[in-house]
Amino acid sequence: MTRPDAPRADHPDKWHRLSPWTMAVRPLAQLPQLIPMVIAIVIAGSNAPVFGLGLTVVALIAVSVVPWATTFYQVTDTHVRLRTGVLNKKVATARRDRIRSVDLTASAPHRVLGLKKVLIGTGSDGNQVELNCVAAPYAQALHSSLMPTGTTADAGATVDDQVPPQVLARFRPDWLRYAPFSLGGLAVAVAIGAFGAQFANELGAFDRLRRTGDTLLGWIDDAPLGLVVAVAFVGVVVLAAVLSVVGYLLGNWGFTLTRHPDATLRVSRGLINTAETSLDEKRVRGVHLHEPILMRPVRGARLFAIATGSSRHPMLLPPAPLDDAVAVAAEVADSAADLSAPLADHGSGARRRRISRAVMNAIVVAAVPLAAAGFGWASAELAVTAAVVLAAAALLAALPRIAHLGSAVTDTSVVVSPPTIARHRYLVGRGGVVGWSWSSSPFQRRLRVATLTLATAAGSQAYEMVDLPDARAVSVMATVSPDLVRPFLVDPGAANLSGVHAQ
C-alpha cells in the first residue's frame, strides 16, 4: 500500500498511501487553524492534567493519523485518483488525457523531509487532484509521466531527458531593484504596524513607554506636525522597501522559466518554500503585461499568460526589466512587436469621459472633509487643505488613464489597454477570440462611443475596449471575426479597417 518507486500504471484495485511523514507535515501546515483548539485544550487541562493529556492524544490522532490512514491514491493508464474520508468519502479524479498542468510545491517541512506536494490540473475550474507529501524523486518522475507527452514507462526515457529545455528567463540579482517599487511591501508594513500597535496596546506597552520615555514623547509633542509626519512616512517607506526585497527573495529566488520539448512552459522559484508550475502551451491564448505605477519610472514590469483552464493567469515573469518581459512575451506569444507598438487612440469622446469622471470624483472626495468640517469633526483649515489635495489627486489621475487607454488590431492579435492608473496591456491572439459584446450607456451614446468587450475562453474571459468610437468598434469586430459579425451588419461593405491597426 506504499507508493511505487517509479510512476507506472496501477491496477484499478491497487491503491497507495502517501508518505507516513504526512502525519508530521499536516499539523504544521494547519497550525494557524489549530490555534483555537490548542487554546481550548490548554484551558481544559489547566485544572485536569489527565483530561488535557487525553484531549491532546485524541486531537493528534484526529489531525494527523486519521487523514493519513484514510487517504489513498492510484495512477492508472487512464486516470489519477485520490480517495479520502471515513464517513464522508470523496474521490477526486483526473483523466490523463485531460491533464494540462502538474505543479510541484514544497514548504520548509517538505524540503527537510525530502517530500513534495503534487497538484494535478485538468484545465477545468475546481477539478484538481492534490497528492500531498510524496517523495521528491517520485514527484519529479510523476511530473514527467503525467505531462502531455509523458509515458508510464521508465521516467528516465522520457523526451525531457533526451533534449535539454530552452531557458527563456532566469533570475538575476539586478531584478531586486524592482522589489521596493511594489505595493506589496507597503501593505505588509502597514499590516505589521497595525498588528504590532494593537498587540502592544493589549500588553500595556504604550503605558510603560509613557512612563519610561517621557523625553522622546516630549520631543514628539514639541516637534512640528510636518516633521513628525515626514519621519513616520520615511520610516514606513524604508520598512516597506526592506520587506519587499525580503519577500521578493523568498518568493522568486532561483526563478527559472523554461520551455520543454513536450510543449510545456515550466516555472520554478522559491528560497524556502519552492514551487514548480507547468503550463501546456496549447492553453496559451495571449499575454498580459502589467506595469505598476511605481515601476514605470524605472522601466519594470510583470508578465502573465492568458490561458485556459483552472490557472488562467499563470505568472511568466516577476517584477523584472520591461525589456526582459517583452522578450519573454515574444517567445511565448510570438507577438512582442504587437505588445510594444503604439496603440490607436480612442478619440476625443473617450478623453472627455475620462475628464468628466475625474471632475466628478474630485467633487465627491473633496466633499468628504468639507462635510466633516461642517459637522465640527475637523477644523476648517484642515478640511480645506485635505479637500484641495484630494481633489487635485483625483484630477491628476485622469492623465494616466487617458494616456493608457487604447487598442490595436494586428494580423495576429488584438491588444487592449484599459483606462487604469497602472498600465495594463492584454494581447489576445485572434484565434482565441470567440465572441463580442457591445454596450453603451446614454452618456456614451451622446458621444457616439461604446464599450466593446472581447470574449475569449482564456484569462478573465472578457477584455473591454472602453469608449471606442462606434465606427471603430464595428470595424474591429468585422476585421477580427468577419464570419461571426457579418450577419449583424446592415452594410457589410462599410466596415473598413481605417484606424484599427496599430500606428
Residue pairs with C-beta under 8 A, 6 or more apart in sequence:
1 15
1 16
1 17
1 72
2 16
2 17
3 16
3 17
3 18
3 19
3 134
3 135
3 138
4 10
4 16
4 138
5 138
6 138
6 141
6 154
6 155
7 75
7 138
7 141
7 142
7 144
7 145
7 146
7 152
7 155
8 75
8 152
8 153
9 75
9 76
9 77
9 152
10 16
10 74
10 75
10 76
11 76
12 74
12 76
14 74
15 72
15 73
15 74
15 83
16 72
16 73
16 74
17 68
17 69
17 71
17 72
18 68
18 71
18 73
18 131
18 132
18 133
18 134
19 113
19 115
19 133
19 134
19 135
20 68
21 113
21 115
21 133
22 64
22 67
22 68
22 71
22 132
22 133
23 64
23 65
23 68
24 64
24 109
24 113
25 107
25 109
25 110
25 113
25 115
25 132
25 133
26 63
26 64
26 67
26 68
26 132
26 133
27 34
27 60
27 63
27 64
28 109
29 107
29 109
30 63
34 63
37 59
41 52
41 55
41 56
41 59
42 52
44 51
44 52
44 55
45 51
45 52
45 53
45 55
45 56
46 52
66 86
67 84
70 84
70 85
70 86
71 82
71 83
71 84
72 82
72 83
73 80
73 81
73 82
73 83
73 129
73 131
74 80
74 81
75 142
75 145
75 146
75 152
77 96
77 152
78 95
78 96
78 97
79 93
79 94
79 95
79 96
80 93
80 94
80 96
80 99
80 120
80 129
80 146
81 91
81 92
81 93
81 94
81 129
82 91
82 92
82 93
82 129
82 130
82 131
83 89
83 90
83 91
84 90
84 92
92 127
92 128
92 129
92 130
93 129
94 120
94 121
94 122
94 127
94 128
94 129
95 122
96 146
98 122
98 123
98 124
99 120
99 121
99 122
99 146
99 147
99 148
100 121
100 122
100 123
100 279
100 280
100 283
100 309
101 119
101 120
101 121
101 123
101 277
101 278
101 279
101 280
101 309
101 310
101 311
102 118
102 119
102 120
102 121
102 142
102 143
102 146
102 147
102 278
103 118
103 119
103 121
103 275
103 276
103 277
103 278
104 116
104 117
104 118
104 119
104 139
104 140
104 143
104 274
104 275
104 276
104 277
105 116
105 117
105 119
105 273
105 274
105 275
105 276
106 115
106 116
106 117
106 136
106 270
106 273
106 274
106 275
107 117
107 272
107 273
108 272
108 273
109 115
110 116
110 117
110 133
111 272
111 274
113 133
114 135
114 136
115 133
115 134
115 135
115 136
115 139
116 134
116 135
116 136
116 139
116 140
117 130
117 131
117 132
117 133
117 134
117 139
118 130
118 131
118 132
118 134
118 139
118 142
118 143
119 128
119 129
119 130
119 131
120 128
120 129
120 130
120 131
120 146
121 127
121 128
121 309
121 310
121 311
122 128
122 309
122 310
123 280
123 283
123 308
123 309
123 310
124 309
124 310
125 310
126 310
127 310
128 310
131 139
131 142
134 142
140 155
141 155
143 150
143 276
143 278
144 150
144 155
144 158
144 160
144 161
145 151
145 152
145 155
145 158
147 260
147 262
147 264
147 278
147 280
148 262
148 263
148 264
148 280
149 158
149 159
149 261
149 262
149 263
150 158
150 262
151 157
151 158
159 260
159 261
159 262
160 260
160 261
160 262
162 261
163 261
165 258
165 259
165 260
165 261
165 266
166 258
166 259
166 260
167 256
167 257
167 258
168 257
168 258
168 259
168 265
168 328
168 331
168 332
169 255
169 256
169 257
169 316
169 317
169 320
169 324
169 327
169 328
170 255
170 256
170 257
171 252
171 253
171 254
171 255
171 256
171 269
174 321
175 248
175 252
175 318
175 319
175 320
175 321
176 245
176 248
176 249
177 298
178 248
178 295
178 298
178 300
178 319
178 320
178 321
179 185
179 241
179 244
179 245
179 247
179 248
179 319
180 240
180 241
180 244
180 245
181 244
181 292
181 294
181 295
181 298
181 300
181 319
182 244
182 248
182 292
182 294
182 295
182 319
183 292
183 294
184 244
184 247
185 239
185 240
185 241
185 242
185 243
185 244
185 245
185 247
186 236
186 237
186 240
186 244
188 240
188 243
188 244
188 247
189 236
189 239
189 240
189 243
190 236
192 239
192 243
193 236
193 239
200 206
209 217
210 217
220 228
248 318
248 319
249 271
250 270
250 271
250 272
250 273
251 269
251 270
251 271
251 318
252 269
252 270
252 318
253 269
253 270
253 271
254 268
254 269
254 270
254 271
254 274
255 267
255 268
255 269
255 318
256 267
256 268
256 269
257 265
257 266
257 267
257 316
257 317
257 328
258 265
258 266
259 265
259 266
259 281
259 331
260 266
263 280
263 281
263 282
264 278
264 279
264 280
264 281
265 278
265 279
265 281
265 284
265 305
265 316
265 332
266 276
266 277
266 278
266 279
267 275
267 276
267 277
267 278
267 279
267 314
267 315
267 316
268 274
268 275
268 276
268 277
269 275
269 318
277 311
277 314
279 305
279 307
279 311
279 314
280 309
281 332
283 307
283 308
283 309
283 458
284 305
284 306
284 307
284 332
284 333
284 458
285 306
285 307
285 308
285 428
285 429
285 431
285 432
285 456
285 457
285 458
285 459
286 305
286 306
286 333
286 335
286 413
286 426
286 427
286 428
286 429
286 432
286 458
286 459
287 303
287 304
287 305
287 306
287 316
287 329
287 332
287 333
287 335
287 339
287 427
288 303
288 304
288 305
288 306
288 313
288 424
288 425
288 426
288 427
288 459
289 301
289 302
289 303
289 325
289 326
289 329
289 339
289 423
289 424
289 425
289 427
290 301
290 302
290 303
290 304
290 422
290 423
290 424
291 300
291 301
291 302
291 322
291 422
291 423
291 424
292 300
292 302
292 319
292 422
293 400
293 421
293 422
293 423
295 301
295 319
296 423
299 321
299 322
299 323
300 319
300 320
300 321
300 322
301 317
301 319
301 320
301 321
301 322
301 325
302 315
302 317
302 318
302 319
302 320
302 325
303 315
303 316
303 317
303 320
303 325
303 328
303 329
304 313
304 314
304 315
304 316
305 313
305 314
305 315
305 316
305 332
306 312
306 313
306 426
306 427
306 428
306 432
306 456
306 458
306 459
307 313
307 314
307 458
307 459
308 457
308 458
312 458
312 459
312 460
312 461
313 459
313 460
316 328
316 329
316 332
317 324
317 325
317 328
326 336
326 339
326 340
327 336
329 335
329 336
329 339
329 427
330 336
330 337
330 339
333 339
333 413
333 427
333 429
334 412
335 410
335 412
335 413
335 427
335 429
338 408
338 410
338 412
338 413
338 415
338 427
338 502
339 415
339 425
339 427
341 408
341 410
341 415
341 502
341 503
342 406
342 408
342 502
342 503
343 406
343 407
343 408
343 415
343 417
343 502
343 503
344 406
344 407
344 408
344 472
344 499
344 500
344 501
344 502
344 503
345 405
345 406
346 405
346 406
346 407
346 449
346 465
346 466
346 467
346 468
346 469
346 472
347 449
347 469
347 472
349 444
349 447
349 448
349 449
349 467
349 469
350 402
350 405
350 419
350 449
350 466
350 467
350 468
351 402
352 447
353 443
353 444
353 447
353 449
353 467
354 398
354 401
354 402
354 405
354 419
354 467
355 398
355 402
357 398
358 394
358 395
358 397
358 398
358 401
359 395
361 394
361 397
362 390
362 391
362 392
362 394
362 395
363 391
365 387
365 390
365 391
365 393
365 394
366 387
366 388
366 390
366 391
366 394
367 387
368 387
368 390
369 378
369 382
369 383
369 384
369 386
369 387
369 390
370 383
370 384
370 387
372 378
372 383
373 379
373 380
373 382
373 383
373 384
378 386
397 421
400 420
400 421
400 423
401 419
401 420
401 421
402 419
404 417
404 418
404 419
404 420
404 421
404 423
404 424
405 417
405 418
405 419
405 466
405 467
406 417
407 414
407 415
407 416
407 417
407 465
407 468
407 476
408 414
408 415
408 500
408 501
408 502
409 415
409 430
409 476
409 479
409 480
409 500
409 501
409 502
410 501
410 502
412 429
412 430
413 427
413 428
413 429
413 430
414 427
414 428
414 430
414 433
414 454
414 476
414 480
415 425
415 426
415 427
415 502
416 425
416 426
416 428
416 454
416 463
416 464
416 465
417 423
417 424
417 425
417 426
418 424
418 464
418 466
419 466
419 467
426 459
426 463
428 454
428 456
428 458
428 459
428 463
430 480
432 456
432 457
432 458
433 454
433 455
433 456
433 480
433 481
434 455
434 456
434 457
435 455
435 481
435 484
436 452
436 453
436 454
436 455
436 477
436 481
436 484
436 485
437 452
437 453
437 455
437 462
438 450
438 451
438 452
438 453
438 473
439 450
439 451
439 453
440 449
440 450
440 451
444 450
444 451
444 467
447 467
448 469
448 470
449 467
449 468
449 469
449 470
450 467
450 468
450 470
450 473
451 464
451 465
451 466
451 467
451 468
452 464
452 465
452 468
452 473
452 476
452 477
453 462
453 463
453 464
453 465
454 462
454 463
454 464
454 465
455 461
455 462
456 462
456 463
465 473
465 476
468 476
471 499
472 499
472 500
474 485
474 489
474 494
474 495
475 495
475 496
475 497
475 498
475 499
475 500
476 500
477 484
477 485
477 495
478 485
478 486
478 489
478 492
478 495
479 495
479 497
479 500
485 495
486 492
489 495
